[in-house]
Amino acid sequence: MNNYDTLNPMQREAVFTTEGPLLVLAGAGSGKTRALTHRVAYLIEEKGVKPWNILAITFTNKAAGEMRERVNQLVDFGADSVWVSTFHSLCVRILRRFIENLGYTTDFSIYDSDDTKTLMKQIFKDLEVNQKVLKERGVLGVISSAKNEMISPEEFLLSAKADGDSRLQRIGELYMEYQKRLKKNNALDFDDLLVKTVELFQAKQEVLEYYQDRFRYIMVDEYQDTNHAQYRLVSLLAEKYRNICVVGDDDQSIYKFRGANIENIMNFEKQSPGAMLIRLEQNYRCTKKILDAANEVIEHNTQRKGKTLWTENDEGSPVRVFRAADENGEAM
């Protein structure tokens, strides 16, 4: 028995479909990480792809570590050369090498939330901002949302002026000053890591082509949680070879408040002509009773591509409803 005999038919199809754009709709507990890691192994061992030509992007360091560990177990040689990375750590590595093209030095600082609050507090003081009208945290939130949408300070301010919105105009001015001071300090905030990498690729074709040739096979996990900046980054990287596999669940997109754009996964086939769609619907985690209840709820979602989870597990106990008094009771 080889590694791929342990996969179900749809998982195998996701593993063996390596050329061109591919959307894998993976329901909860359907073994998507298993499929992704076997796909990496298949590319290296059966298709002869160089490990360093493979990029796998996840959202958390924990998920990246788990994927790395599983790939190491499956691949005898070269697994360490596969780029398994979060979006932000990928961008840091790229910018540390090429950010001088944008007027920064490669030893730039990365500001955390405390650093950005301190900087905005100083800007509020210097520009004599009325804190009864605007709050530092609120302004930083608006700026972060703008960056997620790849809206520059100049574009933000122009739009605010066109709308005649004095409050947004003031925020636009603060956004301009915030970016000006970040650059003066040779610093980027967390959102800038994505924005500046996209700007770098758009400004320097030779840098983009270097990474397009480096990452000929790209896989993105939790694609339903990507924002516009992440979409632009991945689209640019995959533009040349088009060997991109995105994995996600349109029924699990819950991070709109963090800038996630469900349209990225809903429109993938439209934005990637010739894309294939594979559904992972067999659930290995839950009982039939739980899945029946979940399917009844999920089918009422308005924005979804449609899939029905099923399982060979036992019927299980009936689903019970528990109403907690507060978040502490809910966590127990």
N, C-alpha and C positions, 0 to 999 in steps of 0.2 A: 504494500500500500504506500503510495506517495503522499506528499503533503496535501495534494488537492483532492484526494479521494474522501477526505473528511468533511469537505464542504458540501452544502446542499446545491441543487442545480442553479439557482439564481446567484448564489455566491460565486460559483465557478464561472458563470457567464461574466460577472463583474470583474473577476480576476483575469480572464482570458481576453477580454475586450480592451486592448491596449492602445490601439491607434485611433486618433481623432478624439473629439470631445465626447464625454460620457457623463451623464447625470445618474447617480445612484440614489434613489429614494429609499432610505433605510429606516424602517420603523423601529421603535424602542425595543431593545433586547434582541435585535435580529442578526447580531454578529457582524456589524459593520467594520469594527476594528480588525476582526479576524480576516475579513475580506480584503481590507486595505493592506495589511501586512503580508498576506499571501500574494497579493498583487505585486508588491515590491519584490518578493522572492521570485515570482514568475518572470518578471522583467529581467532580473539579473541572471537567473539560472537557465531559463528556457529561451529567452529572446536575445540574450547576449548584450543587454544594455549595461553600460558602465555604471557602477553604483553612484559615482559623483555626478551623473547626469539625471539623477532622480531627486526630486524635491517633494517632501510631504509636510504639509502645513496643518497645524492644529491650533487650538485656542489657548490651551493652558500648558504650563511646564509639566504638570503631572501627566497629562495626556501624551505629550511629546515623549516623556520618559518611558511611559508604558509602551508606546509604539516602537521606540528604539529597542527596548528590551525584547519585545516579541520578534522584531526583525532579526536581531542577533541570534535568537533561538532557531530561526528558520533558514538563515543564510550562512553557509560555511565560510565564505571568504568575501570580504569587501563591504560588509554591512556597515562598518564604521564610517565609510565614505558617503553613505546616503545622507542627504541633508534632511533631518527631521527637526522641525523648528516651529515655534510660534510665529505669528505674523511679526510681532515687534522685535523678537530676537533676530529674525531674518533681516529686517530692515537695519538694525544696529550693525550687523556684520557688513552689509553693503555700504552703509554710510561711513563707517570707520575707514573704509578704503577709498571712497570716491567723493565724499561730501565737499572737498575743496573746490569742486566744480560749482558749488552753490555759494561760495564765499565764506564758508566756515572752515575751521581747522579740524583735523581728524581726532583731536583730543577733546572734542566737544563734551559738555556736561549734559546729563539727562535729568531734568527737573521732575521730582515727584510731586504729589499733591500739596505737601507742606511748602515746598519751594515755590510753586505757582501761586499759592495763597499769599505768601510773603511778598512776592513780586507785585501781585495785583493790589495788595494793601498799600504798598509804597506808591503805586501809580494813582490810586484813589486820593492819597494824601497830596501828591504833587499837583494833580489836576483839579484838586478841590471838588471832588465828586460829592454830590448830595446823597448821603447814605440813607435818607428817608425815601429816596426814589429808586436807587440802585443798591444792590448788595454784591459784595465781592464774589461770593459763591455763585450767585445767579448769573453774573456776567461771565464767569469762567465756564459755567454750564452752556451758555449760549455760544461762546467761542468754540468750545469742544464740539458742539453740534455742527457748527459751521465747518470746522475742519473735517469732521466725518463725511460731510457732503462735498469736500474739496472746494469750499467757498473761501477765497482769499479775503484779507481785510479790505482791500480796494473794492472788490466785488460786493462785499457785504455793505460797505458804506454807500456805494452807488445805488444799490437796491433800496436801502433805507431812505435815502434822499428822494428817490423816484416815488416812493410810497408816501413821502411827507410825514414819516413817523419819527418824531423828535427823540423818543426814548431809544429806538434802534439806532438812530444816528449817533447818539451819545455812546452807545455800546460799540458801534463801529469805530469811533475815535479811540475808545479804550482798547479795542482789538488791535488797531494800528500801532498804538503805543506799546502794547504788550509784546507784539512780534518784534518791534524795533529794539526793545530792551533785551529780549531773548537773544537776538542776533548779536547785539553789542556784548553780551555776556558769553558768547559762543556756546549757547545752550539751546536745547530742544526740550519741549514737553513731550508727554507720552504720545499725544495725537500727532505731533510733528514727525515722529519717526516714520509713520506711514506717508504723511503728506509730502515730506521732503524726499522720500524715496521715489514717489511717483513723479514729483517735479524733476528729480535728477534724471529719471528715464526719459521724460519728455524733452528735457533740455539737451541731453547728450546721447545721441543715437548709438554711438560706439559703446557706451556703457550698457545700454539696454541690450544691444546685440551680444555683448559678452555674456550676460546672464541668460539670455534666451538660448544661446548655444550651450551654456553650462547646464541649464535645467530643461532638458528636452522632454522629460516626462514629469508632470506636475499633478499632485493629488492634494485636495483641500477637504478637510473634515469640517463638520458642523457648518456647512455652507449657508444654511438658513440664518445664521447669526452674523453674516458678514455685512459691513456697511459699504457705502459707496467708495470710500478710499481703498478699502481692501479689495473690492471688486475691480477697481481700476488697476491696482497693483498686479493682481493675478492675470487680468486680461492682457496687460502689456507683456508680461513674462511669457504667456502662452501664445502670443500673436503669431510667432514665426512657425512653430512646429504643430501647434494645435492639439498636442497630446495632453489634454487636461481632463482629469477625472474629479468631479466634485461630488461629495457625499453629504447628504443632509436629510432632514425631515421637515417638510413644510408644516406639519402638525405640531412641531415643537419650537416654533419661532416665538420666543417670549421676551426678546431683548430690544424691542423697538425703542424703549426709553434710553438705551445705550447706543442708539444709532443704527441698529440692525435693520436691514431693508429686505423684507420678504420677497420683493420683486426680483432680487438677484437669483433666487432659486426658481421662482415661478416663470421667469423669462429666459432661463438658461438656454433652452432649445431654440428660442427665437433669436437670441444673440449669438448662438453658436451653430450655424447652418450645418446640417448633417449629423447633429448630435444624436446619440443613442440614449434611451431611457431604460433603466433596469430597476425593478422594485424588489427590495428585500422585505418580504412580508411574514416569513416564518419567525415566530417569537420563541426564544428559548428560556425566557426569564419568568413568565407569568403563567398562571393557570387559565383554563378556558373561561371560567366565570369572570375573572378580572378583565380578560381581553374583550369579552362580549360587552361588558359595561363600558370599557374604554372606547370601543368602536361606536357604541350608541352615542356617546358624547362627541367624539371627534367628527362624526359625519355632519354635524351642524356647523362646522367651521366653514366660513364663506370663501376664504382663499386657500384652496388646496388642490393638488393634482389628483388625489384620490388613490387610496390603497386600503386593503382590509387585512389587518393582522390576524394570524391564525397560529395554532400551536398543537403539538402532539402531546402536550402535558395533560395531566389529570384535570377533571372538572374543577376540583378545589371547592373551598367553602364559599357560600354566598358573600357578596360584597356588603359590608356594613358601612353606614354613614356615621362619622364621628364629628361632632361639632365642638371645637375647642373654645374656651373662654378668651384665650389670648395666644400670643405667639409662643409663649413658654409651654402652654398646654399642647399646642400643635406640634412642638418639637419632641415631646415625650413619647 
